[in-house]
Amino acid sequence: MNTKQDIKYFIYARKSTETDDKQMASIEDQITEARKLAVQLNLQIVDVISESKSAKEPGRKGFNEMIERIRNNEAQGILSWKLNRLARNPIDGGIITDLLQKNIIKHIQTYGKEYLPTDNVIMMYIEFGMSNQYSNDLSVDVKRGMRQKAERGWYPCAVLPIGYLHNSGRPGEKEIIPDPKRFSIVQRLWKLLLKETYSISDIKREAKELGLTNARGNPYALNTFAKLFRNEFYAGYFNWRNSEGVLTQLEGKHQRMITYEEFKRAQEIIKNKGRPTRVNSYDFPYRGPISCGECDSPITAEHKLQIRCTNCNTKFSFKNRNTCKSCELPISEMKKATITEKVYYRCTKRKQKCSQL
């Protein structure tokens, strides 16, 4: 008959990223307590297996690896914080129970309780069943709570659209508030789009100049702005599923950036690509017959037409706009503004890499 000292053990620690496990001890704490318990009971530990993965569904890599190694007789016991760390679904729970009944797993030790092949497994089935039912009930409760929050007018998503923050203040206060660093910038970007003279690419460049960055401090990608301007949350609405599972439009209580009429107009602007296609009637005499002396690629020309604002001294291109990009002073009201018109010739670099600018 095997004693505990003859059995080799795996320490298994798991922490789910799901909401229902927020109160569970961290993986580091679980491992620390398991090692203390191993010393106290004089148990032989051969390896520590840990993972951050929900046990609601089968398919955990660490758990499957541990079971395979137990079947290969690398260890015959499991040391874990609680039984629900091993399984919260009937399939994984059934695997543990089956291996214990067949004496392949000779001992499972948790904090304050142990399980042996000679024990009545009904209690283990009950514990696994209770853990599984707890997960199911909690999932239903969480979904119900999120639906009720949506019905109260607050968007129940963990990550809000750019320009908004969750309010961690007192109960009864507004649950979603404007981001003091980004709200005004994003609102200005909406105004630029509604002028119908800016493309999404233009707005992306404006956002970079205005200092709009993500959590890592990097500028947002072009696709982010394409999604931003299609999000009706900025007009005060969002979609959420009702009690019957039907996706429903709800009016939010958060501070809107634009009106719903402006949002619908913005969709038409985006549909029409934001502005009409530019028609260039410039005749560049050296474009075409001249090639790059380094890579033999064609030479192209760029026409620059810029003006310096008489109010804020900002220099900007006014090919496709009629106001200053910074202070929005109409160009028609600028007196004796400095206008710069230049033509640059450069290598297109179409054939190969080229060091020419």
C-alpha positions in Angstrom: 0.0 0.0 0.0 1.3 3.4 -1.0 1.9 6.0 1.7 1.8 9.7 1.0 5.6 9.8 1.1 5.8 7.2 -1.7 3.6 9.3 -4.0 4.9 12.0 -6.3 2.8 15.1 -6.7 2.1 17.8 -9.1 1.2 21.2 -7.7 -1.6 22.6 -9.9 -2.6 26.3 -9.7 -5.1 28.1 -11.8 -6.5 31.6 -11.9 -9.2 32.4 -14.3 -9.4 35.8 -16.1 -13.2 35.6 -15.7 -15.2 37.8 -13.3 -16.3 35.0 -11.1 -12.7 34.2 -10.1 -11.7 37.8 -9.0 -11.9 36.8 -5.3 -9.8 33.7 -5.8 -6.2 33.7 -4.6 -3.6 34.5 -7.2 -1.5 31.8 -8.8 1.5 32.9 -6.8 -0.4 32.7 -3.5 -1.8 29.3 -4.4 1.6 27.9 -5.2 3.1 29.4 -2.0 0.4 27.8 0.2 0.7 24.5 -1.7 4.4 24.4 -1.0 3.9 25.1 2.7 1.4 22.3 2.8 3.8 20.0 1.0 6.5 20.7 3.6 4.0 20.2 6.5 2.7 16.9 5.1 6.2 15.8 3.8 4.9 15.4 0.2 7.3 14.9 -2.7 6.7 17.6 -5.4 8.0 16.8 -8.9 6.7 19.8 -10.8 4.4 22.9 -10.6 1.8 23.4 -13.3 0.0 26.8 -13.5 -2.2 28.6 -16.0 -4.5 31.5 -16.3 -7.5 29.9 -17.9 -11.2 29.5 -17.1 -12.2 25.9 -16.2 -15.8 26.4 -17.4 -15.0 24.6 -20.6 -12.6 21.7 -21.3 -9.4 22.4 -23.3 -6.9 23.8 -20.8 -3.4 23.2 -22.0 -1.8 22.9 -18.5 -4.5 20.7 -17.1 -4.3 18.3 -20.2 -0.5 18.2 -19.9 -0.8 17.2 -16.2 -3.3 14.5 -16.9 -1.1 13.1 -19.7 1.9 13.0 -17.4 0.0 11.3 -14.6 -1.1 8.6 -17.1 2.6 8.2 -17.9 3.2 7.7 -14.2 5.4 10.8 -13.8 3.3 11.6 -10.7 0.4 9.9 -8.8 -0.9 12.8 -6.8 -2.2 16.3 -7.1 -1.8 19.1 -4.7 -4.1 22.1 -5.3 -5.7 25.0 -3.4 -9.2 23.8 -3.9 -11.0 21.1 -5.9 -12.6 23.7 -8.2 -9.1 24.8 -9.3 -9.0 21.4 -11.1 -12.3 21.5 -12.9 -15.5 23.5 -13.2 -17.0 21.4 -16.0 -18.4 17.8 -16.0 -15.8 16.5 -18.6 -12.6 17.5 -16.7 -14.3 16.6 -13.4 -15.2 13.2 -14.8 -11.5 12.6 -15.9 -10.2 13.4 -12.4 -12.9 11.2 -10.7 -12.2 8.3 -13.2 -8.4 8.4 -12.7 -8.9 8.5 -8.9 -11.3 5.5 -9.0 -8.9 3.5 -11.1 -6.1 4.2 -8.6 -4.0 6.0 -11.3 -4.4 9.1 -9.2 -3.6 7.8 -5.7 -4.2 11.0 -3.7 -5.5 14.5 -4.2 -4.7 17.0 -1.4 -6.3 20.4 -1.1 -6.2 22.9 1.6 -8.0 21.2 4.5 -9.2 18.2 2.6 -8.0 15.0 0.8 -9.4 12.6 -1.7 -8.4 8.9 -2.0 -9.4 6.0 -4.3 -11.0 4.2 -1.4 -13.3 7.2 -0.7 -16.9 7.4 -1.8 -16.7 9.5 -5.0 -20.2 10.7 -4.6 -19.0 13.6 -2.5 -16.4 14.5 -5.2 -19.2 14.4 -7.9 -21.2 16.7 -5.7 -18.4 19.2 -5.3 -17.6 19.2 -9.0 -21.3 19.6 -9.7 -21.7 22.5 -7.3 -18.7 24.2 -8.8 -20.1 23.7 -12.3 -23.6 25.0 -11.3 -22.0 28.0 -9.6 -20.3 28.9 -12.8 -23.5 28.6 -14.8 -25.5 30.6 -12.3 -22.9 33.3 -12.1 -22.8 33.6 -15.9 -26.5 34.1 -16.0 -26.3 36.6 -13.1 -23.6 38.6 -14.8 -25.5 38.7 -18.1 -28.6 39.8 -16.3 -26.7 42.5 -14.5 -25.1 43.8 -17.7 -28.5 43.8 -19.4 -30.1 45.8 -16.5 -27.2 48.3 -16.6 -27.8 48.7 -20.4 -31.5 49.3 -19.8 -30.6 52.0 -17.3 -28.8 53.8 -20.1 -25.2 52.9 -19.3 -23.1 51.0 -21.9 -21.9 47.8 -19.9 -18.7 47.2 -21.8 -15.3 47.0 -20.0 -13.6 49.0 -22.8 -15.4 52.2 -23.8 -15.1 54.1 -27.1 -12.2 56.6 -27.2 -13.0 59.7 -25.3 -15.0 58.1 -22.4 -14.1 56.5 -19.1 -15.9 54.4 -16.5 -16.7 56.4 -13.4 -15.3 54.8 -10.2 -17.1 57.3 -8.0 -20.0 56.9 -5.7 -23.1 54.9 -6.5 -25.8 57.0 -8.1 -23.4 59.2 -10.0 -22.9 59.0 -13.7 -21.4 55.7 -14.6 -19.7 56.9 -17.8 -17.9 60.2 -17.9 -15.9 62.1 -20.6 -12.2 61.4 -20.7 -10.6 64.7 -19.7 -7.6 64.0 -22.0 -9.4 62.7 -25.1 -13.0 63.9 -25.2 -12.4 67.3 -26.6 -9.9 66.0 -29.2 -12.3 63.3 -30.5 -15.1 65.8 -30.6 -13.0 68.1 -32.7 -12.2 65.2 -35.1 -16.0 64.6 -35.5 -16.3 68.3 -36.5 -13.5 68.0 -39.1 -15.3 65.0 -40.6 -18.6 66.9 -40.8 -16.9 69.7 -42.8 -16.7 67.2 -45.7 -13.3 68.4 -46.6 -11.3 65.8 -44.6 -10.7 62.2 -45.4 -10.2 59.6 -42.7 -6.5 59.7 -43.5 -6.4 63.5 -43.0 -8.2 63.1 -39.7 -5.7 60.4 -38.6 -2.9 62.9 -39.2 -4.7 65.7 -37.4 -5.2 63.3 -34.4 -1.5 62.6 -34.3 -0.7 66.3 -34.3 -3.3 66.9 -31.5 -1.6 64.3 -29.4 -4.3 61.6 -29.5 -2.6 58.3 -28.5 -3.6 54.9 -27.1 -2.7 53.5 -23.7 0.8 52.6 -24.9 1.4 56.2 -26.1 1.2 55.3 -29.8 -0.9 57.0 -32.4 -4.1 55.1 -33.4 -4.3 53.1 -36.6 -6.3 54.2 -39.6 -8.8 51.4 -39.0 -9.5 52.7 -35.5 -10.8 56.0 -36.9 -12.8 54.2 -39.5 -14.6 52.3 -36.7 -14.8 55.3 -34.5 -16.8 57.3 -37.0 -19.3 54.4 -37.4 -20.0 54.1 -33.7 -23.4 55.6 -32.7 -22.3 55.7 -29.1 -20.9 59.2 -29.8 -24.4 60.3 -30.8 -25.9 59.0 -27.5 -27.0 55.5 -28.5 -25.7 51.9 -28.3 -27.0 48.4 -29.1 -27.5 45.6 -26.5 -29.5 42.4 -26.4 -32.8 42.5 -24.4 -34.2 39.7 -22.2 -35.3 37.8 -25.3 -31.9 38.0 -26.9 -32.9 40.5 -29.6 -30.3 43.2 -30.4 -32.0 46.5 -29.4 -31.0 50.1 -29.8 -30.9 51.9 -26.4 -30.4 55.6 -25.6 -27.5 56.2 -23.3 -27.2 58.7 -20.4 -23.6 59.5 -21.2 -22.6 62.9 -22.6 -22.9 62.8 -26.4 -20.3 64.4 -28.7 -22.6 64.9 -31.6 -26.3 64.8 -32.4 -27.9 61.8 -34.0 -28.6 63.9 -37.2 -24.9 64.7 -37.4 -24.1 61.0 -37.0 -26.3 60.1 -39.9 -24.8 62.8 -42.0 -21.3 61.5 -41.1 -22.3 58.0 -42.4 -23.2 59.6 -45.7 -19.9 61.4 -45.8 -18.0 58.2 -45.1 -20.0 56.4 -47.7 -19.0 59.1 -50.3 -15.4 58.8 -49.1 -15.5 62.0 -47.2 -14.9 64.4 -50.2 -15.0 64.4 -54.0 -12.0 63.0 -55.9 -9.4 65.8 -56.4 -8.9 66.9 -60.0 -5.3 68.0 -60.6 -4.7 70.0 -63.8 -1.1 70.6 -63.2 1.4 70.0 -66.0 4.7 68.8 -64.7 7.2 69.0 -67.6 9.9 66.8 -66.1 7.6 64.0 -65.0 7.7 61.0 -67.3 10.8 61.4 -69.5 13.3 61.5 -66.5 14.3 58.5 -64.5 16.3 58.2 -61.2 20.0 57.9 -61.8 20.4 55.4 -58.9 17.5 52.9 -59.3 16.1 53.8 -62.8 12.6 54.3 -61.3 10.4 57.0 -62.8 10.6 60.5 -61.4 7.3 62.0 -60.1 6.3 65.5 -59.0 4.4 66.9 -56.0 2.7 70.2 -55.9 2.7 72.0 -52.6 0.3 74.9 -52.0 0.5 76.3 -48.5 -0.6 79.3 -46.6 0.4 80.8 -43.2 -2.5 81.8 -41.0 -2.4 85.5 -40.1 -4.1 84.8 -36.8 -2.2 81.8 -35.2 0.8 81.7 -37.6 0.1 78.0 -38.5 1.3 76.9 -41.9 -1.0 74.4 -43.7 -2.1 73.1 -47.1 -5.2 74.7 -48.4 -5.8 72.7 -51.6 -8.9 71.1 -50.1 -9.9 73.4 -47.2 -11.0 76.9 -46.7 -10.2 77.5 -43.0 -7.1 77.3 -40.8 -6.6 73.8 -39.5 -5.7 75.2 -36.0 -7.9 78.2 -35.3 -10.4 77.7 -38.1 -10.2 81.2 -39.3 -11.6 81.4 -42.9 -8.9 81.9 -45.5 -11.1 84.6 -47.1 -10.7 86.7 -43.9 -6.9 86.4 -43.8 -5.4 89.8 -45.0 -2.0 89.6 -46.8 -1.5 86.0 -45.9 1.8 84.4 -47.0 1.2 81.8 -49.7 3.9 79.3 -50.7 3.7 77.3 -54.0 6.4 74.8 -54.8 6.9 71.7 -57.0 9.1 68.9 -55.7 10.5 66.2 -57.9 11.4 62.8 -56.4 12.1 59.2 -57.1 9.1 56.9 -57.0 11.3 53.9 -55.8 9.0 51.6 -57.8 11.7 49.3 -59.1 13.9 48.7 -56.0 15.2 50.3 -52.8 16.7 53.7 -53.4 18.6 56.1 -51.1 17.3 59.2 -52.9 14.7 61.3 -51.0 
